[in-house]
């Protein structure tokens, strides 16, 4: 049995490729301070594609039960 070092172990447990892409997209495209700083919950960069907006609205509506709103 071949042993691996701590760094190799951490790299092997650091998440899937998809997880890394999702976290990378979140960090580069999302701003948690947008509601306070911009006064918006969602901003679309670039030309607005109505089909994309409808798909997003459908997704949010289908998953609305996963969000708990608090005052």
N, C-alpha and C positions, 0 to 999 in steps of 0.2 A: 504494500500500500504506500502510495506516494503522499507525503505531507505537503501542505501548501502554507504559505506565510499568511500573516494577518491581512495584509493589503490585498492579496488574491482572494481571500475569503470575503472581505468586504465588497470587492468588485463583483463577486459572484452572487451576492445577496442584495445588490443595490437596485434591483427592479428590472422589469422587462423593458424591451425597446419601446413598446407602445407607451408604457408609463413614463419613460423619459421624454417621449415626444409630447405627451399631454402636459406634463409639468413644465416643459420648456415653452410650449405654446401659452400656458397660463401666465408664466412669469414674463413673457415678452409682449403679451397682448391684453392682459387684464390689469386693472388698477382698482385695488380695494378702496382707495380714497376718492374714486370718481363721484359718488353721490355728494360728498361734502365739497370737493373742489370744483366739480363741473356742474353739479345740480342735475345729474342724469344717472340712470341705472344701467343704460346700455347706449353705446355709441358705435356706429358703423363707419369704419374708415374706408373711403373710396366710394364709387358709385353704388347707389342702393339698387339691389336686384330684388324686385318684388317677390319672386319665387323663393329666394333665400329667406326673406323676411317671413313669408307664410310658413315655410318649413320650420323655422325657428319657433314661431308662435304655436304651431302644432306640437312640437317637441315639448315646449314649456307646459302647454295645456295637458298633455298626456302624463306628464310627470309632476303635476302640481301637488299631488299628495305627499311628495317627498320633502316639501319645504314647509317649515314651521315659522310663521311670521310672528314677531314679537314687537310690542310697542316700546 
